Amino acid sequence: MIATEGQIVVARKNQLAKAFKYPAKDDIYKSVSVVLKANRLKQYAMDHYLSSDRKYAGESNSVLESNLFIKSYFESLTPYAEAADRVSPQMEQIKIYELITLLLESYPQLKELLFDFSEPHKIDLEQFMVKNYRYNVPLENFAKLTGRSLASFKRDFEKIFQTSPRKWLQEKRLSEAYYLIESKRQKPADFYLDLGFENLSHFYASFKEKFGITPATINSVA
């Protein structure tokens, strides 16, 4: 999904995602992100007598064209960002409520997405992990997104993969790293974050422990 200048992206909760920013060569890059937390949305729904009578089943992410009101709203956030330490909870709530109102009036179809407070249902764990193993998030997040408690997640995981989640994630990421270095001629600095490693030192130590060689050795042999 690609959003260009003047567009906004609305992303639903309970999903893993990564964002890449590509600034223009002849202009300053600016972007603003606003997180609409569940407690704020629930309070707004109560205050305005709103409810969603069915579970949202649309796209997880939507790119929408901005309008004069939305554009003005984001421009108005500049002083709040520059003086965040002086923004009171009351001021914050006013701006959050303003955005929710603008979204609902500009894009009525977002109602079900914004006010769907249901928890993730139990999904195929193997398929989910194979798709999302690159994300460096706590196991509790993986558990929640697959519709399980942490204990249930670990139990189901070991039944499927015959190993613990932490060990599987490490092995999977390192195997992918080996492939990228050997077959794609990529350098660890270019992908270690995308593969879920916290820093280069962590990556190099883990790689050496598993394969007994360094990434540089693979390139020199190849």
N, C-alpha and C positions, 0 to 999 in steps of 0.2 A: 504494500500500500504506500503510495507516494502523495504527499501533500505539498502543494506549491504555495507561493506567496499569496496571502489573502484568504487561504482556506483554513478550516479548523478540523481537527480530528477528535471525534468522540469515541472513547474506548470504554467498554463495559468492564465491570469488576471481575474478579476471579479468573484471571488469565495471566499468562507469562508473556512478556513482550520486551523487545529491545528497540531502541530508537537511534537512528543515525541522522546526523545533521550535516547538510552539505551547503555551506555558505556560497553566495554568488561571488564571483571574482572581483566585481567592481562595486560591491555594496556591503554594508555591515549586516551581519546575520543577527536577527532578533527573533526569539520565540518565547512564549509564555505558557506555562502549564498550570492548570488549576485542578486540584483533587477534590472531588465531591464525595466526601465520606458518608457512609451509610447513616450515621447518627444525624448528620445535617439534613440529608434527604428525607429521613423519616420525620424529623421535626417539621420540615417544610410541608410534607404531605399532610401532617396532622393540622398544621396552622391553616392550610388552604383546602382542607377537606378533600384531598385527592387520594386515589388508590388505584392500583393496577389489578384488575380482576383475573389476569392470567399471566403465566410465566413467559418472559420475553424469549422469543425464538428467532430473532433476526440476526443480522450480522454482528460479530463481536466488535468490529471497528467500522466507523463510518467517516468518510471525508465529506465535509459540507462546505458550501460556498458561504463566505461571510456576508454580512450586510452592514449597513451604516450603524445600526445599534450595537451589533456584536463588535464591530471594529472599534467604536468609541469606548465600549466597555473595557476592552483589553488595553487601550491606550490610557484609560483612567487608572490602571493598576500600577503604572510606573512609580508614583510616589509611595505606594504601599510596599513595593519591592525594595525601594531605596531606603525606606525607614521602617523596616519590618519590626524592629524592636519597640517601636512606638505604636504599633497597631493593636488596639484593644480587642478582646473577644467580641465585643458588641459591633465594632467596625468591621471585623472580619465576617461576622454573620450577615451584616447588611450587604456586603459585596457578594457573598455566596448566594444569598437569596436573589439578588439582582440578576446574577448569571443564570440561575435556574429559571427565573421568570422569562428572561430573554430567550433561552433555549426552547422553552415550551411554546412561547408565542411565535417564534421564528420557525421552529421545526416540531410541530405537534406530534409527529411520529415517534419522538424520543420519549414520550411519556412512559411507555411500558419498560423501556430500557432503564430509565432513571429510577423508577419506583418498583422494580422487581427486587424484592428483598429475600428471595428464596436462597437456600444454601445449595452448593453444587451437589448433584446427585452422583451416585456411585457409577463410575465409568470404567472402561477397559484400562486397567493399570499398565499392562505391558505396552500397549499402543501409546499411551500417554507418555511414559518414561522414555521410550525410544525416540519420540518426537521432541521431548523437552529436556533431555539430560544435560544440555549445554548451559542451562540456567543455574547460576550459583545462588541458590536460595535454601533456606533451612528445610529439613525434612518435613517439618510441620506444614510448610506451604504445599509441598507435593501431596501430603496426606489430605489436606483440605480440598485441594483442587481435583482430587480423584474421588471425593465424597466419602472419606474415611477418617476415623480417628487415627492418631499416630500409631497406637498399638496395632490396630487393624491393618494399617498400611504396611507396617513392618512384617506382619504375619503373612499377608497376601503376597508381598514382594518376595519373600524368601521361598514361598511355594512355587512362584513362577520362575525366578531367576536362580534359585538354589544358592543364594549368597545374600549378604546383607546389603541394604541400599547404599551405604557409604562406600563399601568396597566395590560394588558394581559401578557406581558413578565414577570412581577414580579410574577403574580399569577401562571403562568406556571412553572417557575423555582422553586418557593417555594413548589408547589405540588409535583414536581419531587424530591425535597430534602426530603420531608416528606416520600415519598415512599422509597428512598434509606436508610434513617435512620431506618424506621420501618421494612421494609421487607428484606432489604439487610444487615442490621446491619453495615452500613458504618458510619464513622465519618465525620462531616462537613469539617474538615481539609483536608480530602482526595478528596473531590469533589467540594468545593465551587467555585474554579476558573473555573473548567470545566462547571459549571452551569451559568457562567456569572456574579458572584458576585465579586466585586472589592477587598474585604478583608473580614476577618472573622467577624470583628465587624459589618460591614454592613449586613452580612448574619444573624448573631444572632439577631440583632435589627429588621430586616424585618421579620424573622421567628416568633419572640415573638409577634410582632404586629399583624400578621395574625392569628396565632393559639392560642395565649394566653399562651403558654407554651414554655419551652426551649427544645432543642433536647435531653438533658440529661434526662428530664422528660419522654420522650417517651421510652427511653431505660430502665429506672428503672421500669416503669409500665409494659413494655413487659416482 
